[in-house]
Amino acid sequence: MEKALALTTAHTRALERDEVEVRARFIAPNGSGMTLLIVNITAMGLMARGDMPGGVGDLVKISLPIVGAWDAEIRWVLGGRMGFAFPTPIDTADYPRVLEAMRR
């Protein structure tokens, strides 16, 4: 039963992600700025492609449309991809506007 729950949760999580392809400015833990390609996003986090100095657990800032500089924690790194979680989720009223701006 526990395994089924984990699969269901993972499946639901994948369905909730919104696919995008937008470059965004990231400020690394060492203070350097760089551009990464955001490939999917939710109100809770995102996945990006590129190389960023830092590792799992490090905090970064990401420049997002509508909401501006947003805090994110690096959750995983794998082969040029990185997963980020937002300590403070994007507000449900703002998220559709952020997504719309990213898709323009």
TIRO-2110 file (N, C-alpha, C; in Angstrom, 1 decimal):
// TIRO-2110
0.8, -1.2, 0.0, N, 1, A
0.0, 0.0, 0.0, CA, 1, A
0.9, 1.3, 0.0, C, 1, A
1.9, 1.3, 0.8, N, 2, A
2.8, 2.4, 0.8, CA, 2, A
3.4, 2.7, -0.5, C, 2, A
3.8, 1.7, -1.3, N, 3, A
4.4, 1.9, -2.6, CA, 3, A
3.3, 2.5, -3.6, C, 3, A
2.1, 2.0, -3.5, N, 4, A
1.1, 2.5, -4.4, CA, 4, A
0.8, 4.0, -4.1, C, 4, A
0.9, 4.4, -2.8, N, 5, A
0.7, 5.8, -2.4, CA, 5, A
1.8, 6.6, -3.0, C, 5, A
3.0, 6.1, -2.9, N, 6, A
4.2, 6.9, -3.4, CA, 6, A
4.0, 7.0, -5.0, C, 6, A
3.6, 6.0, -5.7, N, 7, A
3.5, 6.1, -7.1, CA, 7, A
2.4, 7.1, -7.5, C, 7, A
1.3, 7.1, -6.7, N, 8, A
0.2, 8.0, -7.0, CA, 8, A
0.6, 9.4, -6.7, C, 8, A
1.3, 9.7, -5.7, N, 9, A
1.8, 11.0, -5.3, CA, 9, A
2.8, 11.5, -6.4, C, 9, A
3.7, 10.6, -6.9, N, 10, A
4.6, 11.0, -7.9, CA, 10, A
3.9, 11.3, -9.2, C, 10, A
2.9, 10.5, -9.5, N, 11, A
2.1, 10.7, -10.8, CA, 11, A
1.4, 12.0, -10.7, C, 11, A
0.7, 12.3, -9.6, N, 12, A
0.0, 13.5, -9.4, CA, 12, A
0.9, 14.7, -9.5, C, 12, A
2.1, 14.6, -8.9, N, 13, A
3.1, 15.7, -8.9, CA, 13, A
3.5, 16.0, -10.4, C, 13, A
3.7, 15.0, -11.1, N, 14, A
4.1, 15.2, -12.5, CA, 14, A
3.0, 15.9, -13.3, C, 14, A
1.8, 15.5, -13.1, N, 15, A
0.7, 16.1, -13.8, CA, 15, A
0.5, 17.6, -13.5, C, 15, A
0.9, 18.0, -12.3, N, 16, A
0.7, 19.4, -11.9, CA, 16, A
1.7, 20.4, -12.4, C, 16, A
2.8, 19.9, -13.0, N, 17, A
3.8, 20.7, -13.5, CA, 17, A
3.4, 21.4, -14.8, C, 17, A
3.7, 22.7, -15.0, N, 18, A
3.4, 23.4, -16.2, CA, 18, A
4.7, 23.5, -17.0, C, 18, A
4.7, 23.0, -18.2, N, 19, A
5.8, 23.1, -19.1, CA, 19, A
6.0, 24.5, -19.6, C, 19, A
7.2, 25.0, -19.6, N, 20, A
7.6, 26.3, -20.1, CA, 20, A
9.0, 26.1, -20.7, C, 20, A
9.4, 27.1, -21.4, N, 21, A
10.8, 27.2, -21.9, CA, 21, A
11.2, 28.7, -21.9, C, 21, A
11.7, 29.1, -20.8, N, 22, A
12.1, 30.5, -20.6, CA, 22, A
13.4, 30.6, -19.9, C, 22, A
14.2, 31.5, -20.3, N, 23, A
15.4, 31.8, -19.6, CA, 23, A
15.2, 32.8, -18.5, C, 23, A
15.8, 32.5, -17.4, N, 24, A
15.6, 33.4, -16.2, CA, 24, A
17.0, 33.6, -15.5, C, 24, A
17.1, 34.7, -14.8, N, 25, A
18.3, 35.1, -14.1, CA, 25, A
18.3, 34.5, -12.7, C, 25, A
19.3, 33.8, -12.4, N, 26, A
19.5, 33.2, -11.1, CA, 26, A
20.7, 33.8, -10.4, C, 26, A
20.6, 34.0, -9.1, N, 27, A
21.7, 34.5, -8.3, CA, 27, A
22.2, 33.3, -7.5, C, 27, A
23.4, 32.8, -7.7, N, 28, A
24.0, 31.6, -7.1, CA, 28, A
24.3, 31.9, -5.6, C, 28, A
24.6, 30.9, -4.8, N, 29, A
24.9, 31.1, -3.4, CA, 29, A
26.2, 31.9, -3.3, C, 29, A
27.1, 31.9, -4.2, N, 30, A
28.3, 32.7, -4.1, CA, 30, A
28.1, 34.2, -4.6, C, 30, A
26.9, 34.5, -5.0, N, 31, A
26.5, 35.9, -5.4, CA, 31, A
26.6, 36.1, -6.9, C, 31, A
27.2, 35.2, -7.6, N, 32, A
27.3, 35.4, -9.1, CA, 32, A
25.9, 35.2, -9.7, C, 32, A
25.7, 35.9, -10.8, N, 33, A
24.5, 35.8, -11.5, CA, 33, A
24.7, 35.0, -12.8, C, 33, A
23.7, 34.3, -13.2, N, 34, A
23.7, 33.5, -14.4, CA, 34, A
22.3, 33.3, -14.9, C, 34, A
22.2, 32.8, -16.2, N, 35, A
21.0, 32.5, -16.8, CA, 35, A
20.8, 31.0, -16.9, C, 35, A
19.7, 30.5, -16.5, N, 36, A
19.3, 29.1, -16.7, CA, 36, A
18.0, 29.0, -17.5, C, 36, A
17.8, 27.9, -18.1, N, 37, A
16.5, 27.7, -18.8, CA, 37, A
15.5, 26.9, -17.9, C, 37, A
14.4, 27.6, -17.6, N, 38, A
13.4, 27.0, -16.8, CA, 38, A
12.5, 26.1, -17.7, C, 38, A
12.4, 24.8, -17.4, N, 39, A
11.6, 23.9, -18.3, CA, 39, A
10.3, 23.5, -17.7, C, 39, A
10.1, 23.6, -16.4, N, 40, A
8.8, 23.4, -15.9, CA, 40, A
8.7, 24.1, -14.5, C, 40, A
7.5, 24.4, -14.1, N, 41, A
7.3, 25.2, -12.9, CA, 41, A
5.9, 24.8, -12.3, C, 41, A
5.9, 25.0, -11.0, N, 42, A
4.6, 24.9, -10.2, CA, 42, A
4.7, 26.1, -9.2, C, 42, A
3.7, 26.3, -8.4, N, 43, A
3.7, 27.3, -7.4, CA, 43, A
4.7, 26.9, -6.3, C, 43, A
5.1, 25.7, -6.3, N, 44, A
6.0, 25.1, -5.2, CA, 44, A
7.4, 25.0, -5.6, C, 44, A
7.7, 25.1, -6.9, N, 45, A
9.1, 25.0, -7.3, CA, 45, A
9.3, 24.9, -8.8, C, 45, A
10.5, 24.6, -9.3, N, 46, A
10.7, 24.5, -10.7, CA, 46, A
11.9, 23.6, -11.0, C, 46, A
12.0, 23.2, -12.3, N, 47, A
13.2, 22.6, -12.8, CA, 47, A
13.8, 23.4, -13.9, C, 47, A
15.2, 23.5, -13.9, N, 48, A
15.9, 24.3, -14.8, CA, 48, A
17.0, 23.5, -15.4, C, 48, A
17.5, 23.9, -16.6, N, 49, A
18.7, 23.3, -17.2, CA, 49, A
19.8, 24.3, -17.2, C, 49, A
21.0, 23.8, -17.0, N, 50, A
22.2, 24.7, -17.0, CA, 50, A
23.1, 24.2, -15.9, C, 50, A
24.1, 25.0, -15.7, N, 51, A
25.1, 24.7, -14.6, CA, 51, A
25.1, 25.9, -13.7, C, 51, A
25.0, 25.6, -12.4, N, 52, A
25.0, 26.6, -11.4, CA, 52, A
25.9, 26.1, -10.3, C, 52, A
26.8, 27.0, -9.8, N, 53, A
27.6, 26.6, -8.7, CA, 53, A
26.7, 26.5, -7.5, C, 53, A
27.0, 25.5, -6.7, N, 54, A
26.2, 25.3, -5.5, CA, 54, A
25.7, 23.9, -5.5, C, 54, A
25.1, 23.5, -4.4, N, 55, A
24.7, 22.1, -4.2, CA, 55, A
23.3, 22.1, -3.5, C, 55, A
22.9, 20.8, -3.3, N, 56, A
21.6, 20.6, -2.6, CA, 56, A
21.6, 21.3, -1.3, C, 56, A
20.5, 22.0, -1.1, N, 57, A
20.3, 22.7, 0.2, CA, 57, A
20.7, 24.2, 0.1, C, 57, A
21.4, 24.6, -0.9, N, 58, A
21.8, 26.0, -1.1, CA, 58, A
20.6, 26.8, -1.5, C, 58, A
20.5, 28.1, -1.0, N, 59, A
19.5, 29.0, -1.4, CA, 59, A
19.9, 29.9, -2.5, C, 59, A
19.1, 30.2, -3.5, N, 60, A
19.3, 31.1, -4.6, CA, 60, A
18.2, 32.0, -4.7, C, 60, A
18.3, 33.0, -5.6, N, 61, A
17.2, 33.9, -6.0, CA, 61, A
17.0, 33.7, -7.5, C, 61, A
15.8, 33.7, -7.8, N, 62, A
15.4, 33.6, -9.2, CA, 62, A
14.5, 34.7, -9.6, C, 62, A
14.8, 35.4, -10.7, N, 63, A
14.0, 36.5, -11.2, CA, 63, A
12.8, 35.9, -12.0, C, 63, A
11.6, 36.1, -11.5, N, 64, A
10.4, 35.6, -12.1, CA, 64, A
9.5, 36.7, -12.5, C, 64, A
8.8, 36.6, -13.7, N, 65, A
7.9, 37.7, -14.0, CA, 65, A
6.8, 37.9, -13.0, C, 65, A
6.3, 39.0, -12.8, N, 66, A
5.2, 39.4, -11.9, CA, 66, A
5.6, 39.5, -10.5, C, 66, A
6.3, 38.4, -9.9, N, 67, A
6.6, 38.4, -8.5, CA, 67, A
8.1, 38.9, -8.2, C, 67, A
8.9, 39.0, -9.3, N, 68, A
10.3, 39.5, -9.1, CA, 68, A
11.2, 38.4, -8.5, C, 68, A
12.2, 38.9, -7.7, N, 69, A
13.2, 38.0, -7.2, CA, 69, A
12.6, 37.1, -6.2, C, 69, A
12.7, 35.8, -6.4, N, 70, A
12.0, 34.8, -5.6, CA, 70, A
13.1, 33.8, -5.0, C, 70, A
12.9, 33.5, -3.7, N, 71, A
13.8, 32.6, -3.0, CA, 71, A
13.5, 31.1, -3.5, C, 71, A
14.6, 30.4, -3.7, N, 72, A
14.4, 29.0, -4.0, CA, 72, A
15.6, 28.2, -3.4, C, 72, A
15.3, 26.9, -3.1, N, 73, A
16.3, 26.0, -2.5, CA, 73, A
16.6, 25.0, -3.5, C, 73, A
17.9, 24.7, -3.8, N, 74, A
18.3, 23.6, -4.7, CA, 74, A
18.0, 22.3, -4.0, C, 74, A
17.1, 21.5, -4.6, N, 75, A
16.7, 20.2, -4.0, CA, 75, A
17.4, 19.0, -4.6, C, 75, A
17.8, 19.1, -5.9, N, 76, A
18.5, 18.0, -6.5, CA, 76, A
19.2, 18.6, -7.8, C, 76, A
20.3, 17.9, -8.1, N, 77, A
21.1, 18.2, -9.3, CA, 77, A
21.4, 16.9, -10.0, C, 77, A
21.2, 16.9, -11.3, N, 78, A
21.4, 15.6, -12.1, CA, 78, A
21.7, 16.0, -13.6, C, 78, A
22.9, 15.8, -14.0, N, 79, A
23.2, 15.9, -15.4, CA, 79, A
22.8, 17.2, -16.1, C, 79, A
23.1, 18.3, -15.5, N, 80, A
22.8, 19.6, -16.1, CA, 80, A
21.4, 20.1, -15.9, C, 80, A
20.6, 19.3, -15.0, N, 81, A
19.3, 19.7, -14.6, CA, 81, A
19.3, 19.9, -13.1, C, 81, A
18.5, 20.9, -12.6, N, 82, A
18.4, 21.2, -11.2, CA, 82, A
16.9, 21.3, -10.8, C, 82, A
16.6, 20.8, -9.7, N, 83, A
15.2, 21.0, -9.1, CA, 83, A
15.3, 22.0, -8.0, C, 83, A
14.4, 22.9, -8.0, N, 84, A
14.3, 24.0, -6.9, CA, 84, A
13.0, 23.9, -6.3, C, 84, A
13.0, 24.1, -4.9, N, 85, A
11.7, 24.2, -4.2, CA, 85, A
11.7, 25.7, -3.7, C, 85, A
10.5, 26.2, -3.7, N, 86, A
10.3, 27.6, -3.1, CA, 86, A
9.9, 27.5, -1.7, C, 86, A
10.7, 28.0, -0.8, N, 87, A
10.4, 28.0, 0.7, CA, 87, A
9.0, 28.7, 0.9, C, 87, A
8.7, 29.7, 0.1, N, 88, A
7.4, 30.4, 0.1, CA, 88, A
6.8, 30.1, -1.2, C, 88, A
5.7, 29.3, -1.3, N, 89, A
5.1, 29.1, -2.6, CA, 89, A
4.6, 30.4, -3.2, C, 89, A
4.5, 30.4, -4.6, N, 90, A
3.9, 31.6, -5.3, CA, 90, A
2.4, 31.6, -4.9, C, 90, A
1.9, 32.7, -4.6, N, 91, A
0.5, 32.9, -4.2, CA, 91, A
-0.4, 32.4, -5.3, C, 91, A
-1.5, 31.7, -5.0, N, 92, A
-2.4, 31.2, -6.0, CA, 92, A
-3.0, 32.2, -6.9, C, 92, A
-3.1, 33.4, -6.4, N, 93, A
-3.6, 34.5, -7.2, CA, 93, A
-2.6, 35.0, -8.2, C, 93, A
-1.3, 34.9, -7.9, N, 94, A
-0.2, 35.4, -8.7, CA, 94, A
0.2, 34.3, -9.7, C, 94, A
0.2, 33.0, -9.3, N, 95, A
0.7, 32.0, -10.2, CA, 95, A
0.2, 32.0, -11.6, C, 95, A
-1.1, 32.1, -11.9, N, 96, A
-1.5, 32.1, -13.3, CA, 96, A
-0.9, 33.2, -14.1, C, 96, A
-0.7, 34.4, -13.5, N, 97, A
-0.1, 35.5, -14.2, CA, 97, A
1.3, 35.3, -14.4, C, 97, A
2.0, 34.6, -13.5, N, 98, A
3.5, 34.3, -13.7, CA, 98, A
3.6, 33.3, -14.8, C, 98, A
2.7, 32.3, -14.8, N, 99, A
2.8, 31.3, -15.9, CA, 99, A
2.5, 31.9, -17.3, C, 99, A
1.4, 32.8, -17.3, N, 100, A
1.1, 33.4, -18.6, CA, 100, A
2.2, 34.3, -19.1, C, 100, A
2.9, 35.0, -18.2, N, 101, A
4.0, 35.9, -18.6, CA, 101, A
5.2, 35.0, -19.1, C, 101, A
5.4, 33.8, -18.5, N, 102, A
6.5, 33.0, -18.9, CA, 102, A
6.2, 32.3, -20.3, C, 102, A
5.0, 32.2, -20.7, N, 103, A
4.6, 31.5, -21.9, CA, 103, A
4.4, 32.5, -23.1, C, 103, A
4.6, 33.8, -22.8, N, 104, A
4.5, 34.8, -23.9, CA, 104, A
5.7, 34.7, -24.8, C, 104, A
END
